[in-house]
Amino acid sequence: MVATSFHDLFSRLRPGASAHAAGIARGYGATTARTITATDGLTRLRCASLLKPLYAWAAAEHLDTARWAEHAEPAVVVSSNADTLGLWLSVGPHVILDGIARRTGVAWSPPSADLSRFGSVEVAADEVATAYAALAQAALAGDPVADTVLGWMRQVGAGQTFGAREVAGVADAAVKCGWYGAADETTLRTHAVVVLPQAGTDVTVAVALTAQPYTVEKDRQVYRDNVAKGLPVEDVHEAAGGELLRGLLATTLRELGAV
């Protein structure tokens, strides 16, 4: 269903902005599954860091355990691009995305221009929510790799979560967030997924994707310079999209009856 409660958030978007929200609550033997979707602007967005736990899950069967953990843990816990690229290229983009599709039913296409650019995969929020619901239920059903990946998501530090756990009101919620503005883009992308701990096979997932205009060339140059130097830019994303991101997550969780 599309929830009208998102209209207030969407009405305040600046021209050129995009925002997605999606959520799923489901479980065997529970009440009827509930899904929420709401989109304003572009129907598909890049959200590289949000996909890293899913990449790690799919890559595990193709690598020995030690090598997999060496790259997968920092890819999830500290959002390491270098370690994500190590998984992406050593296993293969098509193999990883095919593995996600096989496990979740969600099929994504690799970037056509340069297969090495794992961050260029474009997705919709409802697809991300569906994939994470499958990951969470696999963990509850005894998949050790899925359980490990969710455990790493619970270790993601507060400095990388944009207040997502506070919105959920659950201190041990599994969270993954991402932030980036590529040189060829005029927006800053900030995104988050929250997976709430549930009983039995029940899972609740909330996803928010945002792309906020960032058109002042001087500011964009400073941002690019800081990224190139390895300096943190989370504060820029917080200023541009943090409030919107939390609003989308909070509304999604309320619609799902989770908060």
Buried (B, 14 or more C-beta within 10 A) or exposed (E): EEBEBBEEBBEEBEEBBBBBBBBBBBBEEBEEEBBBBBBBBBEBBBBBBBBBBBBBBBBBEBBEEEEBBBBBBBBBBBBBBEBBBBBBEBBBBEBBBBBBBEBBEBEBEBBEEEBEBBBBBBBBBBBBBBBBBBBBBBBBEEBEBBBBBBBBBBEBEEEBBBBBBBBBEBEEBBBBBBBBBBEEEBBBBBBBBBBBBBEEBBBBBBBBBBBBBBEEEEBBEEBBEEBEEEEEBBEBBBEBBBBBBBBBBBBBBBBBEBB
